Amino acid sequence: MTDIENVSVFGTGVLGSQIMMQAAYHGKSVIAYDISDEALAQLPARWEWMRAGYRRDLPDFDEKRFDDAIAAIRTTTDVNEAVADADLVIESVPEDLELKKKVWGQIGQAAPDKTIFTTNTSSLRPSDFADATGRPEKFLALHFANLVWRSNTGEVMKIEKTEERYFDAVLEFAGEIGLVPIPLRKEVPGYILNSLLIPLLNAAAYLYVEEVADPSDIDAVWKIATGSPKGPFEIYDTVGFNVAVHVARSNPADKRLQKFADLLQQSIDAGRSGLGDGAGFYTYDSDGIGEEPVADWKL
Ligand SMILES: NC(=O)c1ccc[n+]([C@@H]2O[C@H](COP(=O)([O-])OP(=O)(O)OC[C@H]3O[C@@H](n4cnc5c(N)ncnc54)[C@H](O)[C@@H]3O)[C@@H](O)[C@H]2O)c1
């Protein structure tokens, strides 16, 4: 057992809200910080969306435990209050380096000595804002995957300055809140997941823009040959085209990827940005179950 009982989560958006529920559902005392009451006011709707996911995906789901978890999450817009008794801070604010530095500066100023600091950044280098905390030896990454209760990896990544004992404590904490803790002993862009996934998704995009095969046929080969439940284009639909375009645009020298991003953008403009819109490379029913390939993508 770790000594981590009081968890403070910064940012109550898509991931922050899932993280705080994951911690509270597993018995931690949680305080949620966001910049405005308007942001915090979105939490009740997020709980109900999440409740449906827990109910659907967790065979031993317990309604009362979920309600108790909601009740155990306090909210605040005051940084000092948010960290006053924090054993651990999990930061999940928007993916912007200057913003992360600013927020970590505030947290570092206000947190007591005992607090361990973790970031949920997906694509920034944690070491680029570690010093803003004032205590980089207590700072590392704890990276959650979207749909935390189901896709429950906890990639725990050290940076050069992280002390081993804090790395060990966060790994253990990840296990305590129902994650599968995965130790990453060196800093790597994109952790393990994106180090594997992005090359796969890019390779699928190249096959398509070079007019080798249709998305559904590329998916079929991948699924049948490897036993994977999803092919790369089904993954594009799940991730959403906005994220995929953002990732592609960060690599402007790659002309094939730019062509692919242009096509994704056309689909976004036509109201088909993936699963969230009910259509992307495939159409989906109201439960998010894939129906059939969208004809526009056929070569
Ligand atoms: N969305 C994903 O699938 C996913 C997966 C893994 C990791 N992440 C990472 O999690 C982080 C958050 O992503 P998200 O998708 O939840 O974003 P989001 O935009 O849904 O939520 C961000 C939240 O941070 C709040 N915020 C803005 N400024 C703030 C500040 N100064 N202090 C505290 N809160 C502030 C916003 O009001 C909002 O509630 C990012 O670093 C992202 O890379 C996202």
The ligand as a MOL file (V3000), in Angstrom:
LIG
                    3D

  0  0  0     0  0            999 V3000
M  V30 BEGIN CTAB
M  V30 COUNTS 44 48 0 0 0
M  V30 BEGIN ATOM
M  V30 1 N -8.3170 13.1140 -24.6700 0
M  V30 2 C -7.5530 12.0190 -24.6620 0
M  V30 3 O -7.8790 10.9870 -25.2760 0
M  V30 4 C -6.2770 11.9940 -23.8580 0
M  V30 5 C -5.6770 10.7510 -23.5660 0
M  V30 6 C -4.5300 10.7140 -22.7480 0
M  V30 7 C -3.9730 11.9040 -22.2940 0
M  V30 8 N -4.5510 13.1110 -22.6200 0 CHG=1
M  V30 9 C -3.9280 14.3470 -22.1130 0
M  V30 10 O -4.7170 14.8380 -21.0470 0
M  V30 11 C -4.6060 16.2710 -21.0030 0
M  V30 12 C -6.0150 16.8550 -21.0340 0
M  V30 13 O -6.6740 16.4210 -22.2010 0
M  V30 14 P -8.2640 16.4270 -22.3240 0
M  V30 15 O -8.5740 15.7140 -23.5840 0
M  V30 16 O -8.8680 15.9880 -21.0510 0 CHG=-1
M  V30 17 O -8.5510 17.9990 -22.5230 0
M  V30 18 P -9.9050 18.7940 -22.2780 0
M  V30 19 O -9.7940 20.0280 -23.1090 0
M  V30 20 O -11.0770 17.9180 -22.4080 0
M  V30 21 O -9.8090 19.2220 -20.7290 0
M  V30 22 C -8.9130 20.1640 -20.2430 0
M  V30 23 C -9.4640 20.7810 -18.9650 0
M  V30 24 O -8.4680 21.6180 -18.3970 0
M  V30 25 C -9.0840 22.7990 -17.9550 0
M  V30 26 N -8.1080 23.8780 -17.8490 0
M  V30 27 C -7.7830 24.8340 -18.7430 0
M  V30 28 N -6.8410 25.6440 -18.2240 0
M  V30 29 C -6.5870 25.1980 -16.9820 0
M  V30 30 C -5.7260 25.6250 -15.9440 0
M  V30 31 N -4.9430 26.7010 -16.0850 0
M  V30 32 N -5.7310 24.9210 -14.7930 0
M  V30 33 C -6.5240 23.8330 -14.6460 0
M  V30 34 N -7.3590 23.3920 -15.5870 0
M  V30 35 C -7.3820 24.0730 -16.7420 0
M  V30 36 C -10.2020 23.0540 -18.9530 0
M  V30 37 O -11.1790 23.9380 -18.4130 0
M  V30 38 C -10.7050 21.6360 -19.1850 0
M  V30 39 O -11.6940 21.2770 -18.2340 0
M  V30 40 C -3.7170 16.6780 -22.1690 0
M  V30 41 O -2.4030 16.8260 -21.7220 0
M  V30 42 C -3.8340 15.4870 -23.1120 0
M  V30 43 O -2.6740 15.3320 -23.9180 0
M  V30 44 C -5.7060 13.1750 -23.3690 0
M  V30 END ATOM
M  V30 BEGIN BOND
M  V30 1 1 1 2
M  V30 2 2 2 3
M  V30 3 1 2 4
M  V30 4 1 4 5
M  V30 5 2 4 44
M  V30 6 2 5 6
M  V30 7 1 6 7
M  V30 8 2 7 8
M  V30 9 1 8 9
M  V30 10 1 8 44
M  V30 11 1 9 10
M  V30 12 1 9 42
M  V30 13 1 10 11
M  V30 14 1 11 12
M  V30 15 1 11 40
M  V30 16 1 12 13
M  V30 17 1 13 14
M  V30 18 2 14 15
M  V30 19 1 14 16
M  V30 20 1 14 17
M  V30 21 1 17 18
M  V30 22 2 18 19
M  V30 23 1 18 20
M  V30 24 1 18 21
M  V30 25 1 21 22
M  V30 26 1 22 23
M  V30 27 1 23 24
M  V30 28 1 23 38
M  V30 29 1 24 25
M  V30 30 1 25 26
M  V30 31 1 25 36
M  V30 32 1 26 27
M  V30 33 1 26 35
M  V30 34 2 27 28
M  V30 35 1 28 29
M  V30 36 1 29 30
M  V30 37 2 29 35
M  V30 38 1 30 31
M  V30 39 2 30 32
M  V30 40 1 32 33
M  V30 41 2 33 34
M  V30 42 1 34 35
M  V30 43 1 36 37
M  V30 44 1 36 38
M  V30 45 1 38 39
M  V30 46 1 40 41
M  V30 47 1 40 42
M  V30 48 1 42 43
M  V30 END BOND
M  V30 END CTAB
M  END
